[in-house]
Amino acid sequence: MDAIDINGVTKRYGSETALDGLDLTVERGEIYGFLGPNGAGKSTTINLILDFIRPTDGEVRVFDLDAQSESLEIRERTGILPEGAELYDRLTGRQHVEFAIESKAADDDPDALLERVGIADAAEKKAGGYSKGMSQRLMLATALVGDPDLLILDEPSTGLDPNGAREMREIIREEKSRGATVFFSSHVLGQVEAVCDRVGILRDGDLIAEDTVEGLRDSMPTQTQLRVTLDQSPDASSAVIDAVEALDGVSSVTPDGRTLVVACESDAKTRVLQTIEDHDVTVEDFETGESSLEELFVAYTSDAKDEMGVVQ
Ligand SMILES: Nc1ncnc2c1ncn2[C@@H]1O[C@H](COP(=O)(O)OP(=O)(O)OP(=O)(O)O)[C@@H](O)[C@H]1O
């Protein structure tokens, strides 16, 4: 049985199509990263899973329960960290967690949960005085109440410093080890790359790619990053940069001291090096690297993708 099964779901707001026949499956026990640029339809998808909104067409099932007629059962088994904290300014951190425990008829220890998310010291403080990061941690504590089978985290690292983001990743991994399924949307690609079993990339309401991070990389074997060290620092406006940028198969050129960072197709590498030498600049060294998930994300979601023939 899958954790989330979205079947041919279309959602229109008036003439605006937010989702267009979306098919998406999240397996039980996996950490699924849901990526997409602003307006791609991520929040719409999450709202449909939780029955906060209804699809124009298609069906959503969670643990084989119908998202519409069995939404109460689904919510009992789900922990939600919504985008943007919705806290009660006059309640303390502990009161928030106690409230979540009561609502779910769970028996968690509120202090243990606050300790787990790193804000035990602020348990007695009113949430109105919490920083963004503390609010996010508190919301995570309430999401963890009752050991939910499914955790839905919408942009979980919002407002967190690097330490907070690392702790968030640790908690996500612990939840998976416990057997929970984690579905999270993010723009912070490093988070997704570090923690997800699979990644789905949404663009304009369509899932345009879905695979492991390695699988996404393999589907774009031609895209590499070439770092070329020169014998001199190229001026940002120098002719050599313009010439390399103009080459077929080169998508970007970024100077970094004496290094030129060139995103290009593999077969453009020789042309890049030749063009630099043609401009009387000596190549002292060069190395090629794998595309980071960030570069893949840009490649998949920018218009260049259509020209690059990325697998749909
Ligand atoms: N209540 C609404 N009424 C009209 N249009 C809406 C509504 N909610 C979302 N949309 C539109 O649906 C599309 C998808 O929006 P959605 O909020 O799901 O995207 P998102 O991927 O979550 O974006 P973001 O990363 O910016 O939060 C957008 O074009 C948005 O303008």
The ligand as an SDF file (V2000), in Angstrom:
LIG
                    3D

 31 33  0  0  0  0  0  0  0  0999 V2000
   -6.7670   30.2930   -4.0870 N   0  0  0  0  0  0  0  0  0  0  0  0
   -6.2450   30.4740   -5.3060 C   0  0  0  0  0  0  0  0  0  0  0  0
   -6.9230   31.1820   -6.2380 N   0  0  0  0  0  0  0  0  0  0  0  0
   -6.4210   31.3620   -7.4680 C   0  0  0  0  0  0  0  0  0  0  0  0
   -5.2360   30.8600   -7.8970 N   0  0  0  0  0  0  0  0  0  0  0  0
   -4.5260   30.1530   -7.0100 C   0  0  0  0  0  0  0  0  0  0  0  0
   -4.9830   29.9240   -5.6800 C   0  0  0  0  0  0  0  0  0  0  0  0
   -4.0590   29.1690   -5.0430 N   0  0  0  0  0  0  0  0  0  0  0  0
   -3.0590   28.9470   -5.9420 C   0  0  0  0  0  0  0  0  0  0  0  0
   -3.3380   29.5310   -7.1110 N   0  0  0  0  0  0  0  0  0  0  0  0
   -2.5160   29.4810   -8.3420 C   0  0  0  0  0  0  0  0  0  0  0  0
   -2.1720   28.1330   -8.5880 O   0  0  0  0  0  0  0  0  0  0  0  0
   -0.8240   28.0190   -9.0160 C   0  0  0  0  0  0  0  0  0  0  0  0
   -0.0810   27.0780   -8.0830 C   0  0  0  0  0  0  0  0  0  0  0  0
    0.0600   27.6990   -6.8090 O   0  0  0  0  0  0  0  0  0  0  0  0
    0.7100   26.9930   -5.5300 P   0  0  0  0  0  0  0  0  0  0  0  0
    0.5470   27.9150   -4.3730 O   0  0  0  0  0  0  0  0  0  0  0  0
    0.1790   25.6220   -5.4000 O   0  0  0  0  0  0  0  0  0  0  0  0
    2.2380   26.9180   -5.9710 O   0  0  0  0  0  0  0  0  0  0  0  0
    3.5220   26.5830   -5.0920 P   0  0  0  0  0  0  0  0  0  0  0  0
    4.3330   25.6370   -5.9220 O   0  0  0  0  0  0  0  0  0  0  0  0
    3.1560   26.1360   -3.7430 O   0  0  0  0  0  0  0  0  0  0  0  0
    4.2340   27.9780   -5.0280 O   0  0  0  0  0  0  0  0  0  0  0  0
    5.1520   28.6320   -3.8730 P   0  0  0  0  0  0  0  0  0  0  0  0
    6.4600   27.9280   -3.9360 O   0  0  0  0  0  0  0  0  0  0  0  0
    5.2570   30.0410   -4.3360 O   0  0  0  0  0  0  0  0  0  0  0  0
    4.4490   28.4740   -2.5660 O   0  0  0  0  0  0  0  0  0  0  0  0
   -0.2700   29.4270   -9.0580 C   0  0  0  0  0  0  0  0  0  0  0  0
   -0.3570   29.8870  -10.3750 O   0  0  0  0  0  0  0  0  0  0  0  0
   -1.1890   30.1990   -8.1470 C   0  0  0  0  0  0  0  0  0  0  0  0
   -1.2870   31.5290   -8.5810 O   0  0  0  0  0  0  0  0  0  0  0  0
  1  2  1  0
  2  3  1  0
  2  7  2  0
  3  4  2  0
  4  5  1  0
  5  6  2  0
  6  7  1  0
  6 10  1  0
  7  8  1  0
  8  9  2  0
  9 10  1  0
 10 11  1  0
 11 12  1  0
 11 30  1  0
 12 13  1  0
 13 14  1  0
 13 28  1  0
 14 15  1  0
 15 16  1  0
 16 17  2  0
 16 18  1  0
 16 19  1  0
 19 20  1  0
 20 21  2  0
 20 22  1  0
 20 23  1  0
 23 24  1  0
 24 25  2  0
 24 26  1  0
 24 27  1  0
 28 29  1  0
 28 30  1  0
 30 31  1  0
M  END
$$$$
